[in-house]
Amino acid sequence: MKKVKTLAVALLLCLCPICHAQQYHVVDKELQSVLSKNSGERLSVNIILKSQTEPARMKALAARAKDNKTAKVLVANELKKQSKCRQVSVLDYLREAMAEGKAANITTYWVANAISCDVTKDVVAALASHPDVLMIGLNKELQVIESVETVAA
């Protein structure tokens, strides 16, 4: 019996680094860096879910429409429906975290099947091991600079 317990403990110890490694790849490197310096305040993050709509499926749906306007409506409605179904589990968790003061400003995006929100470090860790989450990254404002071309007269 002692050998069985020792084997079970050894197996668990071997699997822990695997679980941690999987979580490590889910959380973007930039977010990991910010989290390591975070003293507990909420951070704005983007959560990309694993389940994504296949472009070929949407193209086939659009092809059945009689015109472009109808095709756009059909595709948008299908993406909204799929995102609503696929985000349920993560949104339920985030709502619980919100009730505990660990999450805020939850916004869903049906086009990319993604969620942005402000969460604490422990919520990021929990989401990193959630089976529906593909990636968690820092949500930051980016400034796009348009290139200006000067033409000699």
N, C-alpha and C positions, 0 to 999 in steps of 0.2 A: 504494500500500500504506500509506503514511503517513497518508493521509486516512481509511482504514478503521480504523487503530489509534486515531486521534484521535477518530473517531466512536464507537468502542467505549468508550473511556475517558469521553467526554462522556456517553454513555448510562448507564454505570455510576454516574457522579457524580450524574446526575439521579434515578436510582432509589434511591440510598441514603437520601435524606430520606423517600421514600415508605415504605421498609421500616421506618425508624426511627419514622415517624409511626404505622404500623400497630402496632408494638410498644408505643408510648406509650399507645395507646387500650386495649390489652389489660391493662396494669397500672393498677390503681386509683390515683387521685390521692393518696389518703392513704398508700398503700404507696410511691408514688414519692417522696413527701416524706420518709418514714422511711428509704428506701434512700439518699437523697442525704446523710443524716447518718450512715449506717451505716459503721462502721469494719471490717466484715468478719465480724461474728458472724452466726449464723443467726437468721432471723426466722420467725415462725409465719405461714403464708399459707394461703389457701383458693384452690384452682384449680377453676374451673368449666369443664367441657368443652363444646365446641360442640354436639355431638350430644346432643340431648335427646329424650325420648320424647314423642310427640304425645298429649295428653290424650284426644283422640277415639279413638285406638287402644286406650288402656287402658279407656276407657268401654265400647267394643265388646267387649273381652275379658271385662270384668266382667258384661256383659249376658248372656253365654253361660252363666254359672254358674247353678246351681240355687238357691243361697241366698247371703246376704251373706258368710258365713264363707268359703265356697268362692271367691267373687269376690275377697275380700281376698287369699287365698292365691295365686290365679292372677295377680293384678296384681303382688303382691310378688315372686313368682318370676320373672315376665317382666322387671320392672325390674332385679332382681339379675342376670339373665342378660345383659341389654343393657348394663348398666354394666360388668360383667366384661369383655365383648368390647370395649367402647369405651374403656376405661381402659388397655388393655394397653400401648400405645406410651408413654404418659406415665409409667406405673408402671415400665416397663423403664428409661426414662431416670432416674427418681428412684432406682431401686435402684443404678444405676451411680454416681450422685452420692453415695449413701449409702456405697458402698464406698470412695469418695474422701474421706469425712468432710464432704461438702458438703450432706448431707440427713439428716434423722432424723425419727422419730415420724410415719411415713406412715400415714394413716388414710383409707380409702375410704368414700364414702357413695353407696349405690345409689339412694336415693330421688331425689337431685338430680343424680346423675352428676357428683360432685365429689370432690376429694381435698384433705385438709388435711395439712400437713407443715411441718417447720422446714427452711429452705433458706438458702443464702448468696445474695448479690447476683448473682453470675454465673449461678447456677441460675435465678433469676427471669428474667434476661435471656434465657437459652436457652429457657425455657418460654414467654416472651412471643412468640417467633417460631415456636413449635411449631404445626403446622397443626391440631391437635385442641383447642387451648386457646382458650376464649372470653374468659375474664377471670381475673386474679389479683388478689386483694385481701388486705389485712392481716387476719389472724385474731386477733381480740381479744375479750376477755370483755366482754359487755354486761350491765348490771344493769337489770332491768326493775322499775319501781316501779309497784305496783298503786295505782290511784286509790281513795281511801277517801272515801265519801260520808257526810256527817254529816246525820242527819235530826233536825230539832227536835222535841222531845216535846210 
